Amino acid sequence: MIMQNSLITKLPQIAVAGRKEAVKIIERVECSQGVSLQIDEYVQPLMFGNIVENGAVPVGEWCNRLLYGDNLVLMEALLAGDPATGLLPLKGKIDLIYIDPPYASRSNYLTRCTLPGCKGTFVLEQQAFTDTWEEGMAGYLRMLYPRLLLMRELLSEKGSLIVHLDWHAAHYVKVLLDDIYGRENFRNEIAWCYGGGGAPKNTYPKKHDLLLWYTKGSTWTFNRQFRPYTQGTLERGLTAVKGDQYKLRKEGAGLDDWWAGKDVQKILSPTAYENLKFNTQKPEGLLKRIISGHSNKGDLIADFFCGTGTTGAAAEKLGRRWIMADSSKLAFMIAYKRLLAQQSKPFFSQSRHDCTYPSCGRLELKKSVVRSSAGMDEITVELGDYIIPAQVHLPLPVKVREQIQELITADPLALIEYWMVDPDYDGKVFHSKWQSCRGQRGEDLRVDSRAILLVPKVVGTRKICVKAVDVFGCESMASQIVSN
Ligand SMILES: C[S@@+](CC[C@H](N)C(=O)[O-])C[C@H]1O[C@@H](n2cnc3c(N)ncnc32)[C@H](O)[C@@H]1O
């Protein structure tokens, strides 16, 4: 007998409601009533050096995109395109979508950053996102269904979707995916195996996640990858079992549907170079394997639950184009900094008009100085003060709140996570041409307070604009009109 109100009785209703919601969005897009996104910034990572590129905001050519907000709305905007910004509709254009959504784990996930306190460094822990759902698993599946359907709309005819989950929800999500993508388009369940963590005494330790791979249709991109032969096979050779015509290949054995080993190892060490102190961060090695196997150079890759931006970071290194999105401002900030640090190609930072950063601080600049020589202007911009309301109401332990208050009084600039300069702000798109980011160790714990930029000379005045984002995600701007 099926229990009334059990999850299995809710699944048909979840599917019907989810489909209805997605169809409504698709109809809105088709009637050109879809939502649009503003371009908040055109980011040209500089980080090391001071000669600023002159590039204008590109129109009509591809530019990678980091999106902030709820991915349901963001995907609607991607499907719709935007004549105002010249960004084309992306229906059927994405070659690979990898998502690592929340897992219905009923946990809260944290991010940590080290701050230079008045009496030595201290760690600020903030909640990056929650994974608890009203109505439990049913609520979680309700959230996911329309999103998985919109992803199908965005996929190209040869496109693949890879959904990263674990034991909490994978088996229920598989049922939704069969409904949306068709059981015949389910290609593999890949087990990603890892070590570390505790070992319970009365069950097996849970040491793998599941990657569900679906394709949009009956043809798809698959680049076979290889692993070294096992010691046994190397010693025995293949011929003993299969006959003389079989020889060991120099590239190794074809990769199986379970992945372990050092190329895809989980980030375990707190001091690992890759560790961005975000609870659910995945290793770049894993994403490189996924992207290499399921796309080709120049393809468009998307991750709509991007967290620290592992997918875009790997895609960039492998010569793919990318789109990433996240609704947590802390995740967005980490992904943004990560792209700057790896000196990625220029990208757009975008959000919905009604979904901008909270703004609470006030930024003050010292007087900017412009010196001209041989067709170039050398501009010096210096942060003056950063004023945050004296009483910061943050859900933090008392001790940390006190340390933050001391820092706000003694050294408020120490709370700036990153800042950037647009030497010629047009009042519309912030053109980020110089950036400084806080690091996680030693000397690096503060941003540079001064920017020196070498830019092509202009006749007359220029409007210099500075944007700063603090460790809580609050954004503030300041500008100055200068002439040489
Ligand atoms: C498991 S984490 C992703 C970790 C990521 N793979 C990495 O390597 O860092 C899931 C992310 O999904 C984001 N998220 C949850 N719901 C979302 C939504 N509706 N729209 C956009 N992002 C969402 C969370 O903020 C979180 O950063």
The ligand as a Tripos MOL2 file, in Angstrom:
@<TRIPOS>MOLECULE
LIG
   27    29     1     0     0
SMALL
NO_CHARGES

@<TRIPOS>ATOM
      1 C1         27.2230   22.7970   -4.0480 C.3       1 LIG1
      2 S1         27.4670   24.4900   -4.2880 S.3       1 LIG1
      3 C2         28.4010   24.5560   -5.7990 C.3       1 LIG1
      4 C3         29.8920   24.3920   -5.5660 C.3       1 LIG1
      5 C4         30.6980   24.5390   -6.8440 C.3       1 LIG1
      6 N1         30.5610   23.3940   -7.6960 N.3       1 LIG1
      7 C5         32.1630   24.7950   -6.5480 C.2       1 LIG1
      8 O1         33.0420   24.0570   -7.0580 O.co2     1 LIG1
      9 O2         32.4640   25.7250   -5.8160 O.co2     1 LIG1
     10 C6         25.8650   24.9950   -4.7900 C.3       1 LIG1
     11 C7         25.7280   26.4710   -5.1210 C.3       1 LIG1
     12 O3         24.4250   26.6780   -5.6700 O.3       1 LIG1
     13 C8         24.0190   27.9960   -5.3140 C.3       1 LIG1
     14 N2         22.5640   28.0770   -5.4850 N.ar      1 LIG1
     15 C9         21.5960   27.4710   -4.7490 C.ar      1 LIG1
     16 N3         20.3780   27.7710   -5.2410 N.ar      1 LIG1
     17 C10        20.5800   28.5770   -6.3260 C.ar      1 LIG1
     18 C11        19.7120   29.2120   -7.2470 C.ar      1 LIG1
     19 N4         18.3860   29.0770   -7.1910 N.pl3     1 LIG1
     20 N5         20.2500   29.9840   -8.2230 N.ar      1 LIG1
     21 C12        21.6080   30.1280   -8.3060 C.ar      1 LIG1
     22 N6         22.4770   29.5320   -7.4640 N.ar      1 LIG1
     23 C13        21.9730   28.7740   -6.4760 C.ar      1 LIG1
     24 C14        24.5120   28.1520   -3.8890 C.3       1 LIG1
     25 O4         24.6130   29.5010   -3.5250 O.3       1 LIG1
     26 C15        25.8570   27.4160   -3.9450 C.3       1 LIG1
     27 O5         26.8940   28.3350   -4.1740 O.3       1 LIG1
@<TRIPOS>BOND
     1     1     2 1
     2     2     3 1
     3     2    10 1
     4     3     4 1
     5     4     5 1
     6     5     6 1
     7     5     7 1
     8     7     8 2
     9     7     9 1
    10    10    11 1
    11    11    12 1
    12    11    26 1
    13    12    13 1
    14    13    14 1
    15    13    24 1
    16    14    15 ar
    17    14    23 ar
    18    15    16 ar
    19    16    17 ar
    20    17    18 ar
    21    17    23 ar
    22    18    19 1
    23    18    20 ar
    24    20    21 ar
    25    21    22 ar
    26    22    23 ar
    27    24    25 1
    28    24    26 1
    29    26    27 1
@<TRIPOS>SUBSTRUCTURE
     1 LIG1         1 GROUP 0 **** ****
